Amino acid sequence: MNAFQPNPADTGFVLFDVLRAPEVLAELPALAESADTDLMRQVAEEAGKFVGQVVAPLSRDGDEIGARWHNGAVTMPPGFRDAYQAFWQAGWPALSAAPEDGGQGLPAVLEAMLYEWLSAANHGWTMAPGLLHGAYECIKHHASPELKARYLGKVATGEWLATMCLTEPHAGSDLGLCRTRAVPLADGRYALSGTKIFISGGEHDLSDNIVHLVLARLPDAPPGPKGLSLFLVPKFYEDGTRSAVVCERIEEKMGLHGSPTCVMRFDEAAAWLVGEPGKGLNAMFVMMNAARLHVGLQGMGLLDAAWQKADAYARERRQMRAPGSSAKAGEADLIALHPAVRRLLDAQRAWVDAGRVIAYRSALELDILKHHGDPGRRAQAGRWCALVTPVLKAAWTDQAFHGASACLQVFGGHGYVREWGIEQVVRDSRIAMIYEGTNEIQAIDLLLRKTLPDGGQALLALLDELLADLGAGDSAARARTGLQQLAAFVRDRLLPGVHAEGAPADLAHWLADDFLRAVAMALMAWAWSRIDATPGAESPRWQNARQAFWRWVWPEFDMRLSMMGASLTDKPQPH
């Protein structure tokens, strides 16, 4: 089994040539010094070495040995703790954290690239530091000065890991049903009591402490989401005593065995309030949004990992004669020469390449949102992040699973055998479609919360922005047609149809999944127009994937518009 290896040349082409990231970042005074191409390339090169040499080789043991629970303690797979200690001590978790908090103050896009590679190399290990940046932002923007003094630097640097404790046995995506209670104590803290499930990294031996961020209800809190407050409780307090937080067990899962998914019990654990009472979801939202972008990057990384394995196998395995083969009589061709295999591999590469353009652009927009001096430009960046994040999360995690399954097909029967490693990617990738808001919830968020309430204005403004960014050439012409079609569909059919007199109240819910997929296709068309217009993209490396996109991926766009049109004409009936 070949371990994943990052390819800084591919990602660098997207970052420096297609998106011209240093030019974008140079407009932000806070990042002007770090927006140096040579510096960014050096960081990427070193990140690639760490991921490929230290983290990737641990993936198989992480899957086969897994995390182990015993009497409330979790032991991580061999090598995991040493790798994590080296990771935080080298400063990798602190790439984009502010220097005053112990971070390096580098652009968010470098962190995005790092976590894409980490997810590809070892998804289970990466689950542990994956929540750090969101926890850092949550504490930084909502915690009291006292809490910041105790915890912000430790989380920013990654010395201590963090969790996000939301889900309960009876409350999954509907957080308004949470029952965990927080009772005020005489010393100003709160006693937390309740059970949280599906807590990634709730207990482990990677770091010396774990900072739990927990949603709970105060005694006088109203029902529903408005009654939730956010609390911080560590595994160990400053005096070394352990909090009353117990890991009851870890789940036996389909995949992701290297990441302990914990059932956590809070037995009147002393905790601090983070932010204002009843504003817990507001404080946690920063963490959840960061997590959703990272999950989209997980999808990209896992799909790339599957592609790498399948491509390498296709260049070694010989079977039958390829159409038009020049091989000698009796010889078999490499399966990489067979059209069915080429189509499959090139289509996955088309998804990865376009996804990187969209995800890295999103990371750049995050820095613009945080640092740009023009309020109008910040608002534009906020619009991009709000609309594009659910698309990245849903579409690319969906493709990670289905694309990895397609890559398994390249191996034939060998793909079903564990030693080749491709089946691990299929199993590990499936969870990303579920956590941080299922993909169906992302689609509902995009359509019902971010498109319909303002009459589609934000989405139409985004489409106009993409249209204005198009240049000349065949890809740009196709992308222009698609973006215009989507805008016209939203204005002329979707909005009038959903709001028509007598339209079913749940009509938009039926349309949401198709709508998100159509937006994803439109974003990919824009991304491929950007790639195709970039000097250097004329090589077979990029043109094969480009042709695969327009031939075998893009037709889904018309299909999704057609499916939505049919639902608007022949409206779904109640069951």
LUMMI-850146 format. One line per 3 residues: number of its first residue (from 1); their letters; for each residue x, y, z of C-alpha. Coordinates in Angstrom, 3 decimals. Each point is the difference from the previous one (the first is absolute). Layout:
NUM> A> X/Y/Z; ...
//
This chain:
1> MNA> 0.000/0.000/0.000; 1.416/3.393/-0.993; -0.350/2.762/2.598
4> FQP> -1.375/3.317/-1.218; 2.566/2.572/-1.097; -0.839/3.706/-0.314
7> NPA> 0.677/1.626/-3.351; 1.057/3.632/0.633; 0.376/0.571/-3.750
10> DTG> -3.707/-0.662/-0.653; -1.275/1.978/2.947; 2.539/2.728/-0.644
13> FVL> -1.255/0.395/-3.564; -3.523/0.617/1.315; 1.129/2.315/2.787
16> FDV> 2.660/2.070/-1.748; -0.914/-0.165/-3.693; -3.767/-0.456/-0.167
19> LRA> -1.005/2.039/3.050; 3.092/2.225/0.228; -0.281/-0.144/3.788
22> PEV> 3.028/2.189/0.828; -1.514/2.882/-1.993; -3.315/-0.364/1.829
25> LAE> 1.634/-0.213/3.423; 2.341/2.934/-0.680; -3.062/2.275/0.230
28> LPA> -0.439/-0.971/3.672; 2.423/1.908/2.250; -0.206/-2.650/2.731
31> LAE> 1.254/-2.657/-2.443; 2.152/2.064/-2.357; 3.280/-1.347/1.401
34> SAD> -1.119/-3.624/-0.131; -1.425/0.381/-3.523; 3.408/-0.803/-1.420
37> TDL> -0.013/-2.672/-2.680; 3.331/-1.503/1.048; -1.069/-0.154/3.647
40> MRQ> -3.332/-1.585/-0.866; 1.680/-2.558/-2.240; 2.480/-0.840/2.734
43> VAE> -2.798/-0.521/2.538; -1.840/-2.232/-2.474; 3.127/-2.046/-0.731
46> EAG> 0.728/-0.564/3.693; -3.642/-0.815/0.692; 0.072/-2.561/-2.790
49> KFV> 3.083/-1.647/1.482; -1.532/-0.242/3.476; -3.269/-1.393/-1.320
52> GQV> 1.638/-2.500/-2.344; 2.795/-1.164/2.289; -1.528/0.160/3.482
55> VAP> -3.811/-0.166/-0.184; -0.776/-2.081/-3.102; 1.957/-3.142/1.049
58> LSR> -2.163/-0.298/3.147; -3.288/-0.327/-1.868; -0.115/-3.775/-0.354
61> DGD> 0.744/-0.713/3.671; -2.530/2.660/0.894; -2.621/-1.961/-1.910
64> EIG> 0.995/-3.543/0.972; 0.965/0.572/3.653; -2.147/3.033/0.648
67> ARW> -0.623/1.952/3.174; -0.491/-2.169/3.123; -2.227/0.760/3.011
70> HNG> 0.589/-1.419/3.480; -1.571/1.220/3.250; -0.708/3.455/-1.359
73> AVT> 3.420/0.510/-1.591; 0.721/-0.077/-3.742; 3.339/-1.109/-1.422
76> MPP> 0.664/1.149/-3.528; 1.582/-2.207/-2.708; 3.785/-0.426/-0.091
79> GFR> 1.880/3.119/-1.034; -2.999/2.317/0.239; 1.097/1.832/3.160
82> DAY> 3.601/0.472/-1.159; -1.228/1.348/-3.338; -2.391/2.405/1.690
85> QAF> 2.598/1.273/2.449; 2.354/0.652/-2.924; -2.862/1.663/-1.883
88> WQA> -0.854/2.611/2.617; 3.583/0.613/1.063; 0.880/0.770/-3.627
91> GWP> -2.744/2.653/-0.007; -2.330/-1.567/-2.571; -3.290/0.487/1.930
94> ALS> 0.866/3.678/0.497; 0.552/0.879/-3.676; -2.801/2.546/-0.281
97> AAP> -0.471/0.891/3.679; 0.927/3.551/1.026; 3.612/0.531/1.126
100> EDG> -1.169/1.549/3.279; -1.721/-3.308/0.777; 3.056/-2.108/-0.793
103> GQG> -0.805/-0.480/-3.687; 1.941/0.747/-3.163; -2.489/2.374/-1.602
106> LPA> 0.208/-1.666/-3.408; -2.821/-0.029/-2.583; -2.947/-2.325/0.626
109> VLE> 0.508/-1.579/-3.425; 3.239/-1.630/1.172; -1.906/-1.587/2.863
112> AML> -2.637/-1.167/-2.489; 2.661/-1.640/-2.169; 1.579/-1.651/3.047
115> YEW> -3.258/-1.502/1.234; -0.980/-1.224/-3.451; 3.265/-1.940/-0.129
118> LSA> -0.304/-1.232/3.586; -3.489/-1.355/-0.664; 1.225/-1.785/-3.096
121> ANH> 2.980/-1.458/1.829; -1.684/-1.122/3.212; -3.600/1.004/0.568
124> GWT> -0.218/-1.584/3.443; 3.065/1.800/1.391; -1.078/3.302/-1.529
127> MAP> -3.322/-0.058/1.822; 1.839/0.971/3.201; 1.484/3.348/-1.108
130> GLL> -2.777/0.653/-2.515; -2.149/1.903/2.517; 2.810/2.118/1.417
133> HGA> -0.383/3.063/-2.186; -3.752/0.202/0.559; 0.472/-0.386/3.767
136> YEC> 2.673/2.690/-0.090; -2.286/2.464/-1.793; -2.880/-0.818/2.350
139> IKH> 2.069/0.652/3.142; 1.673/3.062/-1.514; -3.247/1.733/-0.921
142> HAS> -2.324/-1.097/2.816; 1.911/-1.024/3.135; 0.714/2.271/2.961
145> PEL> 3.492/1.469/0.455; 0.575/-2.482/2.826; -0.842/-2.987/-2.194
148> KAR> 2.093/1.355/-2.855; 2.990/0.340/2.303; -0.338/-3.627/1.053
151> YLG> -0.950/-1.737/-3.214; 0.383/2.089/-3.157; 3.750/-0.405/-0.441
154> KVA> -0.067/-3.724/0.744; -2.729/-0.567/-2.612; 1.551/2.387/-2.537
157> TGE> 3.302/-1.863/0.046; -1.621/-3.423/0.171; 1.747/-0.916/3.228
160> WLA> -3.480/-0.881/1.281; -2.622/-1.501/-2.278; -3.691/0.936/0.032
163> TMC> -3.415/-1.555/-0.562; -3.405/1.223/-1.093; -2.677/-1.644/2.193
166> LTE> -3.394/0.492/-1.631; -1.791/-3.266/-0.796; -1.995/-1.946/2.598
169> PHA> -1.637/-3.443/-0.273; -3.398/1.559/-0.816; 1.292/3.178/-1.705
172> GSD> 2.021/-0.275/-3.184; -0.347/2.828/-2.488; -2.887/1.467/2.018
175> LGL> 2.126/1.623/2.700; -3.049/1.706/1.472; -0.787/-3.349/1.677
178> CRT> 3.225/0.007/2.071; -0.567/-0.756/3.696; 3.464/0.370/1.557
181> RAV> -0.390/2.285/3.007; 2.231/2.725/1.440; -0.664/1.081/3.598
184> PLA> 1.741/3.117/1.403; 2.598/-0.579/2.737; 1.021/2.372/2.770
187> DGR> 3.422/0.643/-1.535; -1.447/1.311/-3.288; 0.389/-3.267/-1.875
190> YAL> -2.752/-2.440/-1.012; -0.605/-3.677/0.708; -0.542/-1.830/-3.311
193> SGT> -2.047/-3.210/-0.014; -0.997/-2.041/-3.033; 1.159/-2.388/-2.706
196> KIF> 1.430/0.896/-3.393; 0.541/-2.523/-2.785; 2.051/-0.171/-3.207
199> ISG> 2.728/2.198/1.535; 3.106/-0.277/-2.170; 3.108/-0.063/2.166
202> GEH> -1.953/0.271/3.247; 2.700/-2.062/1.700; 3.507/-0.943/-1.201
205> DLS> 3.696/0.137/0.877; 1.166/2.299/-2.805; 0.165/3.172/2.116
208> DNI> 0.378/0.623/3.724; -3.362/1.737/0.266; -3.279/0.198/-1.939
211> VHL> -2.221/3.087/-0.082; -3.678/-0.897/-0.333; -2.413/2.587/-1.399
214> VLA> -3.480/-1.128/1.035; -3.540/1.144/-0.803; -2.292/-0.105/3.052
217> RLP> -3.048/1.659/1.586; -0.157/2.288/2.992; -2.814/-0.738/2.499
220> DAP> -2.218/2.841/-1.240; 0.776/-0.454/-3.700; -2.912/-0.086/-2.462
223> PGP> -0.514/-3.108/-2.132; 1.507/-0.298/-3.451; 3.264/1.319/-1.438
226> KGL> -0.360/3.439/1.624; 0.385/-1.632/3.399; 3.464/-1.383/-0.688
229> SLF> 3.151/1.444/1.527; 3.619/-0.960/-0.600; 2.383/-1.198/2.703
232> LVP> 3.665/-0.929/0.238; 1.183/-2.868/2.168; 3.522/-1.443/-0.271
235> KFY> 1.090/-3.555/0.619; 2.397/1.346/2.669; -0.206/3.238/1.957
238> EDG> 2.975/2.258/0.677; 0.741/-1.667/3.337; 0.263/-3.400/-1.678
241> TRS> -3.305/-1.405/1.241; -2.130/-1.820/-2.529; -3.454/1.270/-0.902
244> AVV> -3.115/-2.119/0.425; -0.073/-0.862/-3.698; -0.039/-3.719/-0.779
247> CER> 0.407/-1.841/-3.300; -2.504/-2.838/0.358; 1.024/-1.774/-3.199
250> IEE> 1.113/0.519/-3.585; -2.114/-1.042/-2.960; 0.780/-2.998/-2.199
253> KMG> -0.178/1.600/-3.414; -0.086/-0.827/-3.714; 3.248/1.924/-0.459
256> LHG> 2.074/2.778/1.495; 1.366/-2.447/2.569; 2.941/2.241/0.831
259> SPT> -2.332/2.651/1.409; -1.798/-0.800/3.281; -3.683/0.938/-0.264
262> CVM> -0.949/0.333/3.650; -3.042/-0.090/2.234; 0.749/2.696/2.585
265> RFD> -1.749/0.303/3.361; 0.147/3.254/1.966; -0.581/-0.632/3.723
268> EAA> -0.458/3.517/1.397; 3.280/0.964/-1.643; 1.104/3.511/0.970
271> AWL> -0.031/2.156/-3.148; 0.175/3.626/-1.093; -2.559/1.839/-2.121
274> VGE> 1.268/1.044/-3.438; -1.742/3.080/-1.348; -3.487/1.064/1.069
277> PGK> -2.721/-2.203/1.501; -2.338/-1.292/-2.691; 2.463/0.881/-2.766
280> GLN> 1.781/-3.350/-0.092; -0.794/-0.764/-3.620; 1.271/3.432/-1.041
283> AMF> 3.319/-0.688/1.705; 0.165/-3.563/-1.326; -0.908/1.103/-3.518
286> VMM> 3.555/1.236/-0.601; 1.261/-3.465/0.836; -2.628/-1.794/-2.090
289> NAA> 0.640/2.139/-3.096; 3.750/-0.622/0.219; -0.719/-3.706/0.404
292> RLH> -2.209/-0.047/-3.116; 2.716/1.494/-2.178; 2.470/-2.516/1.395
295> VGL> -2.412/-2.845/-0.754; -0.209/1.179/-3.615; 3.805/-0.112/-0.085
298> QGM> -0.155/-3.497/1.475; -2.142/-1.036/-2.941; 2.531/1.414/-2.455
301> GLL> 2.905/-1.641/1.779; -1.634/-3.401/0.274; -1.000/0.070/-3.668
304> DAA> 3.570/0.902/-0.932; 1.300/-2.851/2.178; -2.324/-2.447/-1.759
307> WQK> 1.048/1.357/-3.395; 3.697/-0.349/0.849; -0.407/-3.653/0.938
310> ADA> -2.110/-0.821/-3.053; 2.232/1.907/-2.409; 3.132/-1.732/1.295
313> YAR> -1.663/-3.398/-0.305; -1.253/0.748/-3.523; 3.573/0.789/-1.075
316> ERR> 1.266/-3.361/1.249; -2.800/-2.490/-0.667; -0.271/-1.618/-3.446
319> QMR> -3.276/-1.462/-1.250; -1.235/-0.733/-3.539; 0.690/2.095/-3.079
322> APG> -1.071/3.633/0.009; -1.954/1.260/-3.045; 2.466/0.996/-2.715
325> SSA> 2.842/-1.671/1.916; 3.447/-0.212/-1.587; 1.110/-2.751/2.366
328> KAG> 1.492/-3.137/-1.441; -2.131/-3.094/-0.434; -0.587/-1.752/3.300
331> EAD> 0.854/3.060/2.107; -2.452/1.775/2.292; -0.215/3.760/0.360
334> LIA> 0.141/2.073/3.135; -3.559/0.589/1.162; 0.820/3.729/0.046
337> LHP> -0.327/-0.203/-3.810; -3.572/-1.307/0.084; -2.610/2.735/-0.630
340> AVR> -2.241/-1.142/2.867; 2.858/0.422/2.484; 1.213/3.277/-1.494
343> RLL> -3.502/1.435/0.153; -0.434/-1.020/3.607; 3.346/1.381/1.159
346> DAQ> -0.188/3.232/-1.970; -3.491/0.735/1.323; 1.203/-0.266/3.614
349> RAW> 2.958/2.223/-0.794; -2.421/2.568/-1.467; -1.841/0.111/3.330
352> VDA> 3.204/0.377/2.035; 1.449/2.757/-2.185; -3.189/2.080/-0.107
355> GRV> -0.571/-0.579/3.701; 3.415/1.403/0.848; -0.684/3.171/-1.960
358> IAY> -3.287/0.513/1.849; 1.291/-0.991/3.456; 3.219/2.015/-0.208
361> RSA> -1.977/2.988/-1.272; -2.250/-0.453/3.038; 3.019/0.050/2.312
364> LEL> 1.195/3.214/-1.655; -3.454/1.496/0.490; 0.195/-0.862/3.706
367> DIL> 3.123/2.130/0.326; -1.608/2.777/-2.014; -3.030/-0.163/2.294
370> KHH> 2.272/0.318/3.013; 2.578/2.519/-1.185; -1.174/2.086/-2.981
373> GDP> -0.425/3.721/0.593; -2.996/0.450/-2.299; -3.328/-0.942/1.656
376> GRR> -1.511/-0.687/-3.421; 2.736/-2.479/-0.839; -0.400/-1.653/3.394
379> AQA> -3.729/-0.357/-0.641; 0.732/-1.575/-3.376; 2.368/-2.475/1.683
382> GRW> -2.610/-0.821/2.618; -2.518/-0.707/-2.739; 2.415/-2.356/-1.745
385> CAL> 0.737/-1.938/3.201; -3.651/-0.251/1.019; -1.140/-1.372/-3.366
388> VTP> 2.994/-2.087/-1.022; 0.809/-1.742/3.301; -3.099/-2.264/0.029
391> VLK> 0.653/-0.875/-3.656; 3.601/-0.982/0.698; -0.988/-2.048/3.022
394> AAW> -2.820/-1.900/-1.692; 1.129/-0.455/-3.610; 3.615/-0.927/0.674
397> TDQ> -0.674/-2.401/2.853; -2.612/-1.672/-2.179; 2.538/-0.309/-2.798
400> AFH> 2.673/-1.225/2.423; -2.079/-3.064/0.808; -1.418/-0.717/-3.434
403> GAS> 3.247/0.920/-1.741; 2.040/-2.192/2.335; -2.389/-2.843/-0.743
406> ACL> 0.552/0.634/-3.702; 3.771/-0.049/0.561; -0.371/-3.349/1.767
409> QVF> -1.492/-1.277/-3.265; 3.362/0.564/-1.711; 1.506/-2.717/2.202
412> GGH> -2.598/-2.587/-0.946; -0.128/-2.724/2.646; 3.192/1.293/1.600
415> GYV> -1.832/3.158/1.033; -2.158/-2.057/2.329; 3.102/-1.355/1.713
418> REW> 1.309/1.974/2.960; 3.699/-0.091/-0.887; -0.402/2.536/-2.814
421> GIE> -1.445/2.660/2.305; -2.664/1.329/-2.328; -2.863/-1.558/1.955
424> QVV> 1.151/1.945/3.079; -0.484/3.264/-1.892; -3.524/-1.071/-0.974
427> RDS> -0.870/-0.808/3.627; 1.698/3.045/1.506; -1.560/2.436/-2.454
430> RIA> -3.604/-1.011/0.694; -0.261/1.811/3.322; 0.838/3.383/-1.535
433> MIY> -3.411/0.010/-1.717; -1.622/-0.182/3.439; 1.859/2.053/2.594
436> EGT> 0.074/3.793/0.389; -3.530/0.055/-1.400; -1.059/-2.719/-2.433
439> NEI> 0.267/0.830/-3.665; -3.773/0.267/-0.180; 0.079/2.638/2.755
442> QAI> 2.681/1.900/-1.930; -2.325/0.046/-3.013; -2.911/1.258/2.111
445> DLL> 2.282/2.674/1.471; 1.057/1.176/-3.462; -3.491/0.229/-1.471
448> LRK> -2.360/0.750/2.907; 2.247/2.153/2.180; 2.393/1.657/-2.405
451> TLP> -1.857/0.293/-3.315; -3.744/0.271/0.510; -0.161/2.525/2.891
454> DGG> 1.597/2.833/-2.008; -1.718/-0.895/-3.261; 3.199/-1.531/-1.350
457> QAL> 1.877/3.319/0.056; 3.167/-1.339/1.631; 0.211/-3.019/-2.289
460> LAL> -0.694/2.050/-3.127; 2.686/2.484/1.067; 2.438/-2.911/0.382
463> LDE> -0.875/-1.282/-3.471; 0.521/3.494/-1.422; 3.410/0.110/1.691
466> LLA> 0.955/-3.340/-1.566; -1.219/1.147/-3.403; 2.072/3.167/0.215
469> DLG> 3.053/-2.117/0.807; -0.233/-2.039/-3.220; 2.379/0.654/-2.855
472> AGD> 0.155/-1.350/-3.522; 0.231/-3.555/-1.244; -2.168/-3.086/-0.257
475> SAA> -0.180/-0.753/3.735; -0.948/3.590/0.769; -2.720/-0.063/-2.645
478> RAR> -1.494/-3.191/1.413; 0.226/1.301/3.549; -1.673/3.262/-1.039
481> TGL> -2.925/-1.868/-1.529; -0.422/-2.129/3.114; 0.201/2.892/2.458
484> QQL> -2.544/1.955/-2.030; -2.300/-3.029/-0.134; 0.172/-0.427/3.764
487> AAF> -0.684/3.686/0.637; -2.980/-0.070/-2.372; -1.332/-3.179/1.610
490> VRD> 0.176/1.546/3.482; -1.695/3.245/-1.109; -2.600/-1.354/-2.391
493> RLL> -0.921/-3.445/1.292; 1.317/-0.820/3.470; -1.035/3.125/1.908
496> PGV> -3.420/0.399/-1.672; -0.686/-3.733/0.282; 0.828/-0.311/3.689
499> HAE> -2.011/3.110/0.890; -2.944/-0.727/-2.321; -3.467/-0.069/1.500
502> GAP> -0.854/-3.559/0.921; 3.586/-1.256/-0.160; 0.687/-2.697/2.633
505> ADL> 1.649/1.404/3.128; 2.771/-2.575/-0.296; 0.689/0.487/-3.710
508> AHW> 3.380/1.681/0.560; 1.111/-2.906/2.184; -0.632/-2.382/-2.894
511> LAD> 2.107/2.187/-2.292; 2.915/0.671/2.360; 2.322/-2.896/-0.892
514> DFL> -0.323/0.573/-3.746; 0.490/3.724/0.510; 3.262/-0.474/1.907
517> RAV> 1.324/-2.373/-2.654; -0.851/2.492/-2.762; 1.860/2.752/1.868
520> AMA> 2.951/-2.356/0.473; 0.110/-0.664/-3.755; -0.106/3.738/-0.726
523> LMA> 2.868/0.656/2.401; 2.008/-2.792/-1.610; -0.615/1.476/-3.455
526> WAW> 1.342/3.337/1.247; 2.981/-1.762/1.586; 0.867/-1.848/-3.196
529> SRI> -0.267/3.210/-1.993; 2.591/1.497/2.363; 2.284/-3.015/-0.326
532> DAT> -0.361/-0.131/-3.776; 0.919/3.692/-0.342; 3.213/-0.418/2.024
535> PGA> 3.355/-0.340/-1.790; 1.249/-3.534/0.562; -3.450/-1.584/-0.083
538> ESP> 0.476/-1.051/-3.613; 1.950/-3.092/1.133; -1.677/-3.452/-0.084
541> RWQ> 0.027/0.006/3.818; -2.687/2.706/0.036; -1.654/-0.483/-3.370
544> NAR> -0.936/-3.645/0.640; -1.848/1.000/3.162; -1.523/3.021/-1.726
547> QAF> -1.426/-2.154/-2.786; -1.290/-2.481/2.580; -1.852/2.773/1.801
550> WRW> -1.817/1.298/-3.063; -0.751/-3.466/-1.392; -0.975/-2.023/3.077
553> VWP> -0.592/2.337/2.949; -1.542/3.160/-1.426; -3.062/-1.744/-1.578
556> EFD> -1.294/-0.459/3.553; -0.736/3.750/0.012; -2.747/-0.298/-2.619
559> MRL> -1.319/-3.104/1.738; -0.377/1.834/3.338; -1.761/2.964/-1.609
562> SMM> -2.324/-2.436/-1.737; -0.754/-1.851/3.235; -0.811/3.230/1.815
565> GAS> -2.130/1.153/-2.907; -1.984/-3.239/0.128; -0.618/0.435/3.741
568> LTD> -1.163/3.567/-0.536; -2.392/-1.117/-2.748; -1.238/-3.219/1.584
571> KPQ> 0.330/0.864/3.664; 0.782/-2.847/2.459; -3.072/-1.164/1.896
574> PH> -0.116/-0.675/3.754; 0.495/-3.615/1.018
//
